[in-house]
């Protein structure tokens, strides 16, 4: 995945939150190599990413673990 102006990520960096029915909830967590990279990515908040509008929020590994049930997809 390429985020314009940031860097390349692999699927291993993206964690999709799933519903109890096994479908995507529309939310995902992205692990960035550094806090500075995450801050830089925040410039894309409330922008179009391809054909999708995205809202971005900074979070912690603990929040990601809670949202994904400890299992990453």
N, C-alpha and C positions, 0 to 999 in steps of 0.2 A: 504494500500500500504506500502510495506517495502522498504526503501532505505538502502542498505547494509551499515552497519557501522554508520548509523545515528539514526533513530528512526522510529516508526510507525506513519503513517498519515492516516486520514480518508478521505473519498471522500469530506467531507466538507472543507478540506484544499486545494483542487485542483479545479481550475477554468479553464475550457477549452474555448478557443477562437473559436467562431463559424463564419462561412461565412454567407453571406446574404441568401444563399440557405439552411441554417440550418445544414451544415456539419462541421465537425471539420476542423479547418485551419491547424492543426498540431502544434499549439502553445498552451501552457497552463501556468498558473501562479500557484505557490504553496505558501501558507502562512505557514511560519515556526514560532514556538513559540518564538524564539528569534533571534536577529541578528547573534549571535554566531552559532546557528544551521544552519542558511542560509549560513554563511561562510563555515561551515563544509561540507554542501551539495555541495558547489562549487568544492570540490575535485573530484566530478563525472563529471565535465565539459569535454566534448569531449571523453566520454567513452561510452561503450555499456551498455545499461540498458535493460536486457533481450535480445531481438533480435533487439533492436533499438539503433541507435547512437543518443546521445543527446548532445546538446550544451546548456549551462546554462548562464543566465545573471541575475545579481542582478537588481531589479526594486523597484518601490515604489507602495503603494496602489493606488496612483493617476494614475500611468501608467496602472495598472491592470484595474481600472475602465474605463479608456478611451478605452482600447483594447477590453474589454468585453461589451462595450456599457452601462455600469452601471448595467447590468444584468449578474449574474453569473450562469454558467451551471455546 
